């Protein structure tokens, strides 16, 4: 078994604080409409809470995507071909990953995630399931181009981005991410990389809102964990008990929005800087955009990916799309 202990590419200061996390939190709290990028929900505790979310009855995307990977495995394998290095962006616990790896006979597996301890534990568990597969965990913020381990740098690659995480981003951020993925996945020998990406579909509003505000309150704890993380890592004094989780459909942008709403006027500090929120004011913490076939294809084409295969679950709630990198074009 060949398993790397992992590479860490997160930029931390002398006190161990993630510089990008601090910068994004302070910038977001200073804004007129407070907002913090959704990727900061996923520290080790947040990653575990998200795994719990995938098990609640209201949260259908994981079940729908797992159905596709299970029932269409042979079709996916035929479309991808063997001997590609699989690079998973935001791998989490890699629950769906074994289904893909078992189907396509990859040359190696590189999970990328910002939650380092969670990443390494998941990588070790996956190595035990696939003892002959080289596994190289990389702790990194995959929002920018990532330098991959030397052993896989020249290999043809398949990017794996399940779970409709692409829907967490506004359009321009999503396009930039997809472009940086294209750069990360390039190989020297000219074989174009592939990307297998999950995209959730537009559906009934009640179904969508329930998926992000489950009756058991797990998603609420996931959202509130961001405030707890800020308090823990950035010397914050946010009164978490004075915030509540809110999830609502925004039809104009075709997305479910998550917010942390102040239940009354509050004051707090983060990294020595003072802030205040009026009752009813929110911190916007996550978007989950939903797609039609046309909007999904447009997003991929804008970033230099050409959709070539598409699979839906039996209830047509979720799509898994295989796309191939294309050469950039500056003219029609």
Phi and psi in degrees as GROMACS dihedral restraints (atoms count N, CA, C in turn):
[ dihedral_restraints ]
;  ai    aj    ak    al  type     phi  dphi    fc
    3     4     5     6     1  -114.4    20    10
    4     5     6     7     1   108.8    20    10
    6     7     8     9     1  -134.1    20    10
    7     8     9    10     1   122.7    20    10
    9    10    11    12     1   -77.9    20    10
   10    11    12    13     1   147.2    20    10
   12    13    14    15     1   -73.8    20    10
   13    14    15    16     1   -12.8    20    10
   15    16    17    18     1   114.4    20    10
   16    17    18    19     1   161.6    20    10
   18    19    20    21     1  -121.4    20    10
   19    20    21    22     1   138.3    20    10
   21    22    23    24     1  -112.1    20    10
   22    23    24    25     1   123.3    20    10
   24    25    26    27     1  -119.5    20    10
   25    26    27    28     1    14.6    20    10
   27    28    29    30     1   -82.3    20    10
   28    29    30    31     1   132.6    20    10
   30    31    32    33     1   -87.1    20    10
   31    32    33    34     1   111.2    20    10
   33    34    35    36     1  -117.1    20    10
   34    35    36    37     1   150.4    20    10
   36    37    38    39     1   -82.2    20    10
   37    38    39    40     1  -175.3    20    10
   39    40    41    42     1   -64.7    20    10
   40    41    42    43     1   -20.3    20    10
   42    43    44    45     1   -91.3    20    10
   43    44    45    46     1     3.6    20    10
   45    46    47    48     1    85.5    20    10
   46    47    48    49     1     7.0    20    10
   48    49    50    51     1   -83.7    20    10
   49    50    51    52     1   133.8    20    10
   51    52    53    54     1   -66.3    20    10
   52    53    54    55     1   114.3    20    10
   54    55    56    57     1   -62.3    20    10
   55    56    57    58     1   -39.7    20    10
   57    58    59    60     1   -67.0    20    10
   58    59    60    61     1   -38.1    20    10
   60    61    62    63     1   -60.5    20    10
   61    62    63    64     1   -49.4    20    10
   63    64    65    66     1   -61.4    20    10
   64    65    66    67     1   -44.6    20    10
   66    67    68    69     1   -62.4    20    10
   67    68    69    70     1   -44.7    20    10
   69    70    71    72     1   -66.3    20    10
   70    71    72    73     1   -39.8    20    10
   72    73    74    75     1   -65.6    20    10
   73    74    75    76     1   -48.0    20    10
   75    76    77    78     1   -64.9    20    10
   76    77    78    79     1   -43.4    20    10
   78    79    80    81     1   -61.7    20    10
   79    80    81    82     1   -42.0    20    10
   81    82    83    84     1   -67.8    20    10
   82    83    84    85     1   -36.5    20    10
   84    85    86    87     1   -76.6    20    10
   85    86    87    88     1   -23.2    20    10
   87    88    89    90     1   -76.8    20    10
   88    89    90    91     1   -20.5    20    10
   90    91    92    93     1   -68.0    20    10
   91    92    93    94     1   155.7    20    10
   93    94    95    96     1   -61.1    20    10
   94    95    96    97     1   -41.9    20    10
   96    97    98    99     1  -109.1    20    10
   97    98    99   100     1   102.3    20    10
   99   100   101   102     1   -63.9    20    10
  100   101   102   103     1   135.9    20    10
  102   103   104   105     1  -157.3    20    10
  103   104   105   106     1   142.5    20    10
  105   106   107   108     1  -129.5    20    10
  106   107   108   109     1   131.9    20    10
  108   109   110   111     1   -56.3    20    10
  109   110   111   112     1   141.9    20    10
  111   112   113   114     1   -63.9    20    10
  112   113   114   115     1   -23.5    20    10
  114   115   116   117     1   -62.7    20    10
  115   116   117   118     1   -21.7    20    10
  117   118   119   120     1   -80.1    20    10
  118   119   120   121     1    -2.8    20    10
  120   121   122   123     1   -68.7    20    10
  121   122   123   124     1   -18.1    20    10
  123   124   125   126     1  -104.8    20    10
  124   125   126   127     1    61.0    20    10
  126   127   128   129     1   -79.2    20    10
  127   128   129   130     1  -172.2    20    10
  129   130   131   132     1   -60.3    20    10
  130   131   132   133     1   -43.1    20    10
  132   133   134   135     1   -66.1    20    10
  133   134   135   136     1   -42.3    20    10
  135   136   137   138     1   -65.2    20    10
  136   137   138   139     1   -37.7    20    10
  138   139   140   141     1   -63.6    20    10
  139   140   141   142     1   -40.3    20    10
  141   142   143   144     1   -67.1    20    10
  142   143   144   145     1   -40.3    20    10
  144   145   146   147     1   -63.1    20    10
  145   146   147   148     1   -37.3    20    10
  147   148   149   150     1   -65.1    20    10
  148   149   150   151     1   -38.9    20    10
  150   151   152   153     1   -60.3    20    10
  151   152   153   154     1   -35.8    20    10
  153   154   155   156     1   -65.9    20    10
  154   155   156   157     1   -38.2    20    10
  156   157   158   159     1   -58.9    20    10
  157   158   159   160     1   -40.1    20    10
  159   160   161   162     1   -63.2    20    10
  160   161   162   163     1   -13.4    20    10
  162   163   164   165     1   -98.4    20    10
  163   164   165   166     1    -8.1    20    10
  165   166   167   168     1   -75.9    20    10
  166   167   168   169     1   150.5    20    10
  168   169   170   171     1   -60.1    20    10
  169   170   171   172     1   -34.6    20    10
  171   172   173   174     1   -73.8    20    10
  172   173   174   175     1   -21.0    20    10
  174   175   176   177     1   -91.0    20    10
  175   176   177   178     1    95.7    20    10
  177   178   179   180     1   -83.0    20    10
  178   179   180   181     1   -25.8    20    10
  180   181   182   183     1   -57.6    20    10
  181   182   183   184     1   -40.5    20    10
  183   184   185   186     1   -64.3    20    10
  184   185   186   187     1   -43.6    20    10
  186   187   188   189     1   -64.9    20    10
  187   188   189   190     1   -40.9    20    10
  189   190   191   192     1   -65.7    20    10
  190   191   192   193     1   -43.4    20    10
  192   193   194   195     1   -69.8    20    10
  193   194   195   196     1   -38.4    20    10
  195   196   197   198     1   -62.8    20    10
  196   197   198   199     1   -37.3    20    10
  198   199   200   201     1   -60.3    20    10
  199   200   201   202     1   -44.3    20    10
  201   202   203   204     1   -62.8    20    10
  202   203   204   205     1   -47.4    20    10
  204   205   206   207     1   -64.2    20    10
  205   206   207   208     1   -32.1    20    10
  207   208   209   210     1   -77.2    20    10
  208   209   210   211     1   -47.9    20    10
  210   211   212   213     1   -86.6    20    10
  211   212   213   214     1   -20.3    20    10
  213   214   215   216     1  -114.1    20    10
  214   215   216   217     1    21.4    20    10
  216   217   218   219     1   -56.8    20    10
  217   218   219   220     1   -43.7    20    10
  219   220   221   222     1   -66.7    20    10
  220   221   222   223     1   -36.5    20    10
  222   223   224   225     1   -67.3    20    10
  223   224   225   226     1   -41.9    20    10
  225   226   227   228     1   -63.2    20    10
  226   227   228   229     1   -43.6    20    10
  228   229   230   231     1   -61.3    20    10
  229   230   231   232     1   -41.7    20    10
  231   232   233   234     1   -64.2    20    10
  232   233   234   235     1   -37.3    20    10
  234   235   236   237     1   -74.5    20    10
  235   236   237   238     1   -34.1    20    10
  237   238   239   240     1   -84.1    20    10
  238   239   240   241     1   -43.3    20    10
  240   241   242   243     1    83.3    20    10
  241   242   243   244     1   165.8    20    10
  243   244   245   246     1   -85.9    20    10
  244   245   246   247     1   171.5    20    10
  246   247   248   249     1    67.0    20    10
  247   248   249   250     1    27.9    20    10
  249   250   251   252     1   -96.8    20    10
  250   251   252   253     1   146.7    20    10
  252   253   254   255     1   -78.2    20    10
  253   254   255   256     1   125.5    20    10
  255   256   257   258     1   -91.1    20    10
  256   257   258   259     1   122.2    20    10
  258   259   260   261     1  -113.2    20    10
  259   260   261   262     1   112.7    20    10
  261   262   263   264     1  -100.7    20    10
  262   263   264   265     1   124.6    20    10
  264   265   266   267     1   -92.3    20    10
  265   266   267   268     1   118.2    20    10
  267   268   269   270     1    70.3    20    10
  268   269   270   271     1    57.9    20    10
  270   271   272   273     1   -71.3    20    10
  271   272   273   274     1   -25.1    20    10
  273   274   275   276     1    56.6    20    10
  274   275   276   277     1  -134.3    20    10
  276   277   278   279     1   -87.9    20    10
  277   278   279   280     1     0.5    20    10
  279   280   281   282     1    57.5    20    10
  280   281   282   283     1    40.7    20    10
  282   283   284   285     1   -64.7    20    10
  283   284   285   286     1   -41.3    20    10
  285   286   287   288     1   -82.1    20    10
  286   287   288   289     1   -20.1    20    10
  288   289   290   291     1   -58.3    20    10
  289   290   291   292     1   -42.5    20    10
  291   292   293   294     1   -56.9    20    10
  292   293   294   295     1   -32.4    20    10
  294   295   296   297     1   -63.0    20    10
  295   296   297   298     1   -41.8    20    10
  297   298   299   300     1   -70.8    20    10
  298   299   300   301     1   -47.6    20    10
  300   301   302   303     1   -62.5    20    10
  301   302   303   304     1   -38.3    20    10
  303   304   305   306     1   -65.9    20    10
  304   305   306   307     1   -27.9    20    10
  306   307   308   309     1   -83.8    20    10
  307   308   309   310     1   -35.4    20    10
  309   310   311   312     1  -108.4    20    10
  310   311   312   313     1    -2.5    20    10
  312   313   314   315     1    52.6    20    10
  313   314   315   316     1    66.6    20    10
  315   316   317   318     1   -77.6    20    10
  316   317   318   319     1   164.9    20    10
  318   319   320   321     1   -84.7    20    10
  319   320   321   322     1   -27.8    20    10
  321   322   323   324     1  -167.2    20    10
  322   323   324   325     1   171.5    20    10
  324   325   326   327     1  -136.4    20    10
  325   326   327   328     1   128.7    20    10
  327   328   329   330     1  -123.7    20    10
  328   329   330   331     1   100.4    20    10
  330   331   332   333     1   -85.4    20    10
  331   332   333   334     1   131.9    20    10
  333   334   335   336     1  -112.1    20    10
  334   335   336   337     1   129.6    20    10
  336   337   338   339     1  -158.1    20    10
  337   338   339   340     1   151.9    20    10
  339   340   341   342     1   -86.1    20    10
  340   341   342   343     1   -17.4    20    10
  342   343   344   345     1   -92.1    20    10
  343   344   345   346     1    95.1    20    10
  345   346   347   348     1   -63.5    20    10
  346   347   348   349     1   -50.4    20    10
  348   349   350   351     1   -62.9    20    10
  349   350   351   352     1   -42.7    20    10
  351   352   353   354     1   -62.0    20    10
  352   353   354   355     1   -41.9    20    10
  354   355   356   357     1   -60.6    20    10
  355   356   357   358     1   -49.5    20    10
  357   358   359   360     1   -67.1    20    10
  358   359   360   361     1   -36.3    20    10
  360   361   362   363     1   -63.9    20    10
  361   362   363   364     1   -45.7    20    10
  363   364   365   366     1   -63.9    20    10
  364   365   366   367     1   -39.3    20    10
  366   367   368   369     1   -63.5    20    10
  367   368   369   370     1   -40.1    20    10
  369   370   371   372     1   -64.9    20    10
  370   371   372   373     1   -41.3    20    10
  372   373   374   375     1   -64.6    20    10
  373   374   375   376     1   -39.0    20    10
  375   376   377   378     1   -69.0    20    10
  376   377   378   379     1   -37.2    20    10
  378   379   380   381     1   -60.5    20    10
  379   380   381   382     1   -36.8    20    10
  381   382   383   384     1   -66.9    20    10
  382   383   384   385     1   -32.3    20    10
  384   385   386   387     1   -75.8    20    10
  385   386   387   388     1   -30.1    20    10
  387   388   389   390     1  -126.8    20    10
  388   389   390   391     1    75.2    20    10
  390   391   392   393     1   -63.4    20    10
  391   392   393   394     1   -21.2    20    10
  393   394   395   396     1   -93.9    20    10
  394   395   396   397     1     2.5    20    10
  396   397   398   399     1  -100.7    20    10
  397   398   399   400     1   122.4    20    10
  399   400   401   402     1   -65.2    20    10
  400   401   402   403     1   129.2    20    10
  402   403   404   405     1  -123.3    20    10
  403   404   405   406     1   128.1    20    10
  405   406   407   408     1  -127.9    20    10
  406   407   408   409     1    86.9    20    10
  408   409   410   411     1   -69.1    20    10
  409   410   411   412     1   138.4    20    10
  411   412   413   414     1  -128.1    20    10
  412   413   414   415     1   117.4    20    10
  414   415   416   417     1   -83.7    20    10
  415   416   417   418     1   110.0    20    10
  417   418   419   420     1  -160.0    20    10
  418   419   420   421     1   156.3    20    10
  420   421   422   423     1   -87.6    20    10
  421   422   423   424     1   106.8    20    10
  423   424   425   426     1   -79.9    20    10
  424   425   426   427     1     8.5    20    10
  426   427   428   429     1   -67.7    20    10
  427   428   429   430     1   -16.7    20    10
  429   430   431   432     1  -120.2    20    10
  430   431   432   433     1   169.5    20    10
  432   433   434   435     1   -57.0    20    10
  433   434   435   436     1   136.1    20    10
  435   436   437   438     1  -113.3    20    10
  436   437   438   439     1   134.1    20    10
  438   439   440   441     1   -81.2    20    10
  439   440   441   442     1   119.4    20    10
  441   442   443   444     1   -85.2    20    10
  442   443   444   445     1   160.3    20    10
  444   445   446   447     1   -55.3    20    10
  445   446   447   448     1   146.2    20    10
  447   448   449   450     1   -58.2    20    10
  448   449   450   451     1   -33.1    20    10
  450   451   452   453     1   -65.7    20    10
  451   452   453   454     1   -20.0    20    10
  453   454   455   456     1  -116.8    20    10
  454   455   456   457     1    -0.7    20    10
  456   457   458   459     1   -58.5    20    10
  457   458   459   460     1   -39.1    20    10
  459   460   461   462     1   -92.3    20    10
  460   461   462   463     1    -6.0    20    10
  462   463   464   465     1   -74.8    20    10
  463   464   465   466     1   148.6    20    10
  465   466   467   468     1   -63.7    20    10
  466   467   468   469     1   144.5    20    10
  468   469   470   471     1  -129.4    20    10
  469   470   471   472     1   151.1    20    10
  471   472   473   474     1  -119.4    20    10
  472   473   474   475     1   116.5    20    10
  474   475   476   477     1   -79.4    20    10
  475   476   477   478     1   140.5    20    10
  477   478   479   480     1  -125.5    20    10
  478   479   480   481     1   118.7    20    10
  480   481   482   483     1  -134.1    20    10
  481   482   483   484     1    74.7    20    10
  483   484   485   486     1   -81.3    20    10
  484   485   486   487     1   176.2    20    10
  486   487   488   489     1    81.9    20    10
  487   488   489   490     1     3.3    20    10
  489   490   491   492     1    60.0    20    10
  490   491   492   493     1    31.9    20    10
  492   493   494   495     1   -60.8    20    10
  493   494   495   496     1   -27.0    20    10
  495   496   497   498     1   -58.3    20    10
  496   497   498   499     1   -26.8    20    10
  498   499   500   501     1   -71.7    20    10
  499   500   501   502     1   -10.8    20    10
  501   502   503   504     1   -73.4    20    10
  502   503   504   505     1   -11.8    20    10
  504   505   506   507     1  -110.7    20    10
  505   506   507   508     1   145.7    20    10
  507   508   509   510     1   -66.4    20    10
  508   509   510   511     1   163.8    20    10
  510   511   512   513     1   -57.2    20    10
  511   512   513   514     1   -45.6    20    10
  513   514   515   516     1   -67.8    20    10
  514   515   516   517     1   -36.1    20    10
  516   517   518   519     1   -67.3    20    10
  517   518   519   520     1   -40.7    20    10
  519   520   521   522     1   -62.0    20    10
  520   521   522   523     1   -42.2    20    10
  522   523   524   525     1   -64.5    20    10
  523   524   525   526     1   -43.3    20    10
  525   526   527   528     1   -62.0    20    10
  526   527   528   529     1   -40.6    20    10
  528   529   530   531     1   -63.6    20    10
  529   530   531   532     1   -46.4    20    10
  531   532   533   534     1   -62.4    20    10
  532   533   534   535     1   -33.9    20    10
  534   535   536   537     1   -68.6    20    10
  535   536   537   538     1   -41.9    20    10
  537   538   539   540     1   -67.8    20    10
  538   539   540   541     1   -33.5    20    10
  540   541   542   543     1   -60.7    20    10
  541   542   543   544     1   -40.9    20    10
  543   544   545   546     1   -59.3    20    10
  544   545   546   547     1   -41.1    20    10
  546   547   548   549     1   -68.8    20    10
  547   548   549   550     1   -42.0    20    10
  549   550   551   552     1   -59.7    20    10
  550   551   552   553     1   -37.9    20    10
  552   553   554   555     1   -88.8    20    10
  553   554   555   556     1    -5.3    20    10
  555   556   557   558     1   -64.9    20    10
  556   557   558   559     1   147.7    20    10
  558   559   560   561     1  -122.8    20    10
  559   560   561   562     1   156.0    20    10
  561   562   563   564     1   -69.1    20    10
  562   563   564   565     1   -26.0    20    10
  564   565   566   567     1   -86.8    20    10
  565   566   567   568     1     2.8    20    10
  567   568   569   570     1    92.7    20    10
  568   569   570   571     1    -4.5    20    10
  570   571   572   573     1   -72.1    20    10
  571   572   573   574     1   123.3    20    10
  573   574   575   576     1   -67.3    20    10
  574   575   576   577     1   135.2    20    10
  576   577   578   579     1   -70.4    20    10
  577   578   579   580     1   157.6    20    10
  579   580   581   582     1  -114.2    20    10
  580   581   582   583     1   157.7    20    10
  582   583   584   585     1  -135.3    20    10
  583   584   585   586     1   124.5    20    10
  585   586   587   588     1  -106.0    20    10
  586   587   588   589     1   111.8    20    10
  588   589   590   591     1  -128.7    20    10
  589   590   591   592     1   136.5    20    10
  591   592   593   594     1   -89.5    20    10
  592   593   594   595     1   136.9    20    10
  594   595   596   597     1  -137.6    20    10
  595   596   597   598     1   123.1    20    10
  597   598   599   600     1   -77.2    20    10
  598   599   600   601     1   152.4    20    10
  600   601   602   603     1  -108.0    20    10
  601   602   603   604     1   152.5    20    10
  603   604   605   606     1   -61.7    20    10
  604   605   606   607     1   136.7    20    10
  606   607   608   609     1  -156.1    20    10
  607   608   609   610     1  -167.1    20    10
  609   610   611   612     1   -57.5    20    10
  610   611   612   613     1   135.3    20    10
  612   613   614   615     1   -58.9    20    10
  613   614   615   616     1   -41.6    20    10
  615   616   617   618     1   -62.5    20    10
  616   617   618   619     1   -39.3    20    10
  618   619   620   621     1   -65.0    20    10
  619   620   621   622     1   -42.6    20    10
  621   622   623   624     1   -66.1    20    10
  622   623   624   625     1   -47.4    20    10
  624   625   626   627     1   -66.6    20    10
  625   626   627   628     1   -37.8    20    10
  627   628   629   630     1   -63.5    20    10
  628   629   630   631     1   -33.7    20    10
  630   631   632   633     1   -64.3    20    10
  631   632   633   634     1   -23.1    20    10
  633   634   635   636     1  -113.3    20    10
  634   635   636   637     1    10.7    20    10
  636   637   638   639     1  -151.2    20    10
  637   638   639   640     1    65.4    20    10
  639   640   641   642     1   -67.1    20    10
  640   641   642   643     1   153.3    20    10
  642   643   644   645     1   -62.0    20    10
  643   644   645   646     1   -29.9    20    10
  645   646   647   648     1   -79.6    20    10
  646   647   648   649     1    -7.5    20    10
  648   649   650   651     1    78.9    20    10
  649   650   651   652     1    14.4    20    10
  651   652   653   654     1   -67.5    20    10
  652   653   654   655     1   -42.4    20    10
  654   655   656   657     1   -65.3    20    10
  655   656   657   658     1   -35.8    20    10
  657   658   659   660     1   -60.6    20    10
  658   659   660   661     1   -42.0    20    10
  660   661   662   663     1   -65.9    20    10
  661   662   663   664     1   -38.4    20    10
  663   664   665   666     1   -58.9    20    10
  664   665   666   667     1   -44.6    20    10
  666   667   668   669     1   -68.5    20    10
  667   668   669   670     1   -45.8    20    10
  669   670   671   672     1   -65.6    20    10
  670   671   672   673     1   -24.8    20    10
  672   673   674   675     1   -60.5    20    10
  673   674   675   676     1   -26.9    20    10
  675   676   677   678     1   -61.3    20    10
  676   677   678   679     1   -44.1    20    10
  678   679   680   681     1   -64.0    20    10
  679   680   681   682     1   -39.7    20    10
  681   682   683   684     1   -64.8    20    10
  682   683   684   685     1   -38.6    20    10
  684   685   686   687     1   -63.6    20    10
  685   686   687   688     1   -43.2    20    10
  687   688   689   690     1   -59.7    20    10
  688   689   690   691     1   -44.5    20    10
  690   691   692   693     1   -61.6    20    10
  691   692   693   694     1   -41.0    20    10
  693   694   695   696     1   -74.5    20    10
  694   695   696   697     1   -43.6    20    10
  696   697   698   699     1   -96.6    20    10
  697   698   699   700     1   -23.3    20    10
  699   700   701   702     1  -120.2    20    10
  700   701   702   703     1    25.6    20    10
  702   703   704   705     1    52.3    20    10
  703   704   705   706     1    43.9    20    10
  705   706   707   708     1   -85.2    20    10
  706   707   708   709     1   156.8    20    10
  708   709   710   711     1  -125.2    20    10
  709   710   711   712     1    31.3    20    10
  711   712   713   714     1   -63.3    20    10
  712   713   714   715     1   127.2    20    10
  714   715   716   717     1   -77.9    20    10
  715   716   717   718     1    89.7    20    10
  717   718   719   720     1   -57.8    20    10
  718   719   720   721     1   -34.7    20    10
  720   721   722   723     1   -66.7    20    10
  721   722   723   724     1   -12.4    20    10
  723   724   725   726     1   -97.4    20    10
  724   725   726   727     1     4.9    20    10
  726   727   728   729     1  -110.6    20    10
  727   728   729   730     1   151.3    20    10
  729   730   731   732     1  -133.6    20    10
  730   731   732   733     1   151.3    20    10
  732   733   734   735     1   -80.2    20    10
  733   734   735   736     1   134.0    20    10
  735   736   737   738     1  -130.7    20    10
  736   737   738   739     1   133.1    20    10
  738   739   740   741     1  -128.8    20    10
  739   740   741   742     1   129.5    20    10
  741   742   743   744     1  -148.3    20    10
  742   743   744   745     1   148.3    20    10
  744   745   746   747     1   -82.0    20    10
  745   746   747   748     1   130.3    20    10
  747   748   749   750     1  -111.8    20    10
  748   749   750   751     1   100.3    20    10
  750   751   752   753     1   -67.3    20    10
  751   752   753   754     1   -32.0    20    10
  753   754   755   756     1   -61.8    20    10
  754   755   756   757     1   -32.4    20    10
  756   757   758   759     1  -108.9    20    10
  757   758   759   760     1     4.6    20    10
  759   760   761   762     1    52.1    20    10
  760   761   762   763     1    54.9    20    10
  762   763   764   765     1  -151.4    20    10
  763   764   765   766     1   150.5    20    10
  765   766   767   768     1   -89.0    20    10
  766   767   768   769     1   131.5    20    10
  768   769   770   771     1  -108.2    20    10
  769   770   771   772     1   139.4    20    10
  771   772   773   774     1  -109.7    20    10
  772   773   774   775     1   137.7    20    10
  774   775   776   777     1  -135.2    20    10
  775   776   777   778     1   155.4    20    10
  777   778   779   780     1  -106.3    20    10
  778   779   780   781     1   115.9    20    10
  780   781   782   783     1  -105.6    20    10
  781   782   783   784     1   132.0    20    10
  783   784   785   786     1   -74.2    20    10
  784   785   786   787     1   126.6    20    10
  786   787   788   789     1   -79.5    20    10
  787   788   789   790     1   -15.1    20    10
  789   790   791   792     1  -160.7    20    10
  790   791   792   793     1   175.2    20    10
  792   793   794   795     1   -60.5    20    10
  793   794   795   796     1   133.6    20    10
  795   796   797   798     1  -137.6    20    10
  796   797   798   799     1   156.5    20    10
  798   799   800   801     1  -131.7    20    10
  799   800   801   802     1   146.2    20    10
  801   802   803   804     1  -161.9    20    10
  802   803   804   805     1   172.0    20    10
  804   805   806   807     1  -129.4    20    10
  805   806   807   808     1   153.7    20    10
  807   808   809   810     1  -139.8    20    10
  808   809   810   811     1   125.2    20    10
  810   811   812   813     1    50.0    20    10
  811   812   813   814     1    39.5    20    10
  813   814   815   816     1    82.4    20    10
  814   815   816   817     1    -0.3    20    10
  816   817   818   819     1  -105.0    20    10
  817   818   819   820     1   136.1    20    10
  819   820   821   822     1   -92.2    20    10
  820   821   822   823     1   143.1    20    10
  822   823   824   825     1  -139.5    20    10
  823   824   825   826     1   161.2    20    10
  825   826   827   828     1  -143.6    20    10
  826   827   828   829     1   149.6    20    10
  828   829   830   831     1  -134.0    20    10
  829   830   831   832     1   135.0    20    10
  831   832   833   834     1   -79.6    20    10
  832   833   834   835     1   154.6    20    10
  834   835   836   837     1   -56.1    20    10
  835   836   837   838     1   131.3    20    10
  837   838   839   840     1    92.2    20    10
  838   839   840   841     1   -15.2    20    10
  840   841   842   843     1   -73.8    20    10
  841   842   843   844     1   149.9    20    10
  843   844   845   846     1  -127.1    20    10
  844   845   846   847     1   158.8    20    10
  846   847   848   849     1  -106.6    20    10
  847   848   849   850     1   118.4    20    10
  849   850   851   852     1   -79.0    20    10
  850   851   852   853     1   117.1    20    10
  852   853   854   855     1  -110.5    20    10
  853   854   855   856     1   -23.6    20    10
  855   856   857   858     1  -159.2    20    10
  856   857   858   859     1   143.4    20    10
  858   859   860   861     1  -111.7    20    10
  859   860   861   862     1   148.3    20    10
  861   862   863   864     1  -132.9    20    10
  862   863   864   865     1    90.3    20    10
  864   865   866   867     1   -70.4    20    10
  865   866   867   868     1   144.3    20    10
  867   868   869   870     1  -114.8    20    10
  868   869   870   871     1   147.5    20    10
  870   871   872   873     1  -120.6    20    10
  871   872   873   874     1   154.0    20    10
  873   874   875   876     1  -100.4    20    10
  874   875   876   877     1   170.3    20    10
  876   877   878   879     1   -57.2    20    10
  877   878   879   880     1   -42.7    20    10
  879   880   881   882     1   -66.9    20    10
  880   881   882   883     1   -45.2    20    10
  882   883   884   885     1   -68.8    20    10
  883   884   885   886     1   -34.2    20    10
  885   886   887   888     1   -64.2    20    10
  886   887   888   889     1   -46.8    20    10
  888   889   890   891     1   -63.6    20    10
  889   890   891   892     1   -40.2    20    10
  891   892   893   894     1   -62.3    20    10
  892   893   894   895     1   -41.7    20    10
  894   895   896   897     1   -62.2    20    10
  895   896   897   898     1   -45.5    20    10
  897   898   899   900     1   -65.5    20    10
  898   899   900   901     1   -45.6    20    10
  900   901   902   903     1   -60.2    20    10
  901   902   903   904     1   -38.3    20    10
  903   904   905   906     1   -62.4    20    10
  904   905   906   907     1   -25.2    20    10
  906   907   908   909     1  -102.2    20    10
  907   908   909   910     1     6.5    20    10
  909   910   911   912     1    88.8    20    10
  910   911   912   913     1    26.8    20    10
  912   913   914   915     1  -120.6    20    10
  913   914   915   916     1   136.5    20    10
  915   916   917   918     1  -110.0    20    10
  916   917   918   919     1   113.7    20    10
  918   919   920   921     1   -62.4    20    10
  919   920   921   922     1   132.7    20    10
  921   922   923   924     1  -124.4    20    10
  922   923   924   925     1   -23.5    20    10
  924   925   926   927     1  -143.0    20    10
  925   926   927   928     1   152.8    20    10
  927   928   929   930     1  -147.8    20    10
  928   929   930   931     1   135.1    20    10
  930   931   932   933     1  -128.5    20    10
  931   932   933   934     1   141.8    20    10
  933   934   935   936     1  -119.7    20    10
  934   935   936   937     1   154.7    20    10
  936   937   938   939     1   -74.2    20    10
  937   938   939   940     1   173.0    20    10
  939   940   941   942     1   -62.0    20    10
  940   941   942   943     1   -30.1    20    10
  942   943   944   945     1   -94.5    20    10
  943   944   945   946     1     3.7    20    10
  945   946   947   948     1    55.7    20    10
  946   947   948   949     1    46.4    20    10
  948   949   950   951     1   -96.9    20    10
  949   950   951   952     1   -23.0    20    10
  951   952   953   954     1  -145.2    20    10
  952   953   954   955     1   148.0    20    10
  954   955   956   957     1  -124.0    20    10
  955   956   957   958     1   142.7    20    10
  957   958   959   960     1  -118.7    20    10
  958   959   960   961     1   120.5    20    10
  960   961   962   963     1  -117.1    20    10
  961   962   963   964     1   133.0    20    10
  963   964   965   966     1  -101.4    20    10
  964   965   966   967     1   125.8    20    10
  966   967   968   969     1  -128.7    20    10
  967   968   969   970     1   150.0    20    10
  969   970   971   972     1  -112.2    20    10
  970   971   972   973     1   139.4    20    10
  972   973   974   975     1   -63.6    20    10
  973   974   975   976     1   140.6    20    10
  975   976   977   978     1  -122.6    20    10
  976   977   978   979     1   156.3    20    10
  978   979   980   981     1   -69.6    20    10
  979   980   981   982     1   135.9    20    10
  981   982   983   984     1   -58.8    20    10
  982   983   984   985     1   144.1    20    10
  984   985   986   987     1  -126.6    20    10
  985   986   987   988     1   134.6    20    10
  987   988   989   990     1  -103.5    20    10
  988   989   990   991     1    -2.8    20    10
  990   991   992   993     1  -137.5    20    10
  991   992   993   994     1   159.5    20    10
